[in-house]
Amino acid sequence: GVGKTSVSCSLAMQLAAHHESVLLISTDPAHNIADSFEQQFTRSPTPVKGVPHLHAMEVDSSPPEEGIEEIFADPSSEQHNFMKNLMKDVVGNLPGLDELIALVNIFK
């Protein structure tokens, strides 16, 4: 990596020192903020130990399995299976998709 997680955690700590409440959200599938703060996080805001006013959460950004079948009428057809696999490959590789799905999951 290039230090995105380290910079984000450091910036969040600095912001928390000057603001009433700061929320750090990880959309990284590896969820490295747990390593940075040496504690586990979930999809709910969790206080960061030793850093007042800072909460963190790790959001699952994997594309949802449900809903894709609804796009295609006949799930038993060969075309359906081909398109389903193609869509999973295409959608799973779009830049910024992890962040978009994470935001959708946050607002659920």
Residue pairs with C-beta under 8 A, 6 or more apart in sequence:
4 28
5 26
5 28
5 32
5 33
5 36
6 36
8 24
8 33
9 24
9 33
9 36
9 37
12 22
12 24
12 54
12 56
13 51
13 54
15 22
15 54
16 22
16 48
16 51
16 52
16 53
16 54
17 53
19 53
20 53
21 53
21 55
22 53
22 54
22 55
23 45
23 55
23 56
23 57
24 33
24 48
24 54
24 55
24 56
24 57
25 56
25 57
25 58
25 59
25 102
25 106
26 32
26 33
26 41
26 56
26 57
26 58
26 59
27 59
27 61
27 98
27 99
27 101
27 102
28 61
28 98
29 61
29 62
29 98
31 41
31 58
33 41
33 56
33 58
34 40
34 41
34 58
37 48
37 49
37 51
37 56
39 46
39 48
39 49
41 56
41 57
41 58
42 57
42 58
43 57
43 58
43 59
43 60
43 105
44 57
45 55
45 56
45 57
46 55
46 56
46 57
47 54
47 55
48 54
48 55
48 56
59 102
59 105
59 106
60 102
60 105
61 97
61 98
61 99
61 101
61 102
61 105
62 101
63 88
63 91
63 92
63 97
63 101
64 101
68 84
68 87
68 88
69 75
69 80
69 84
71 83
71 87
72 79
72 80
72 83
72 84
73 80
74 80
91 97
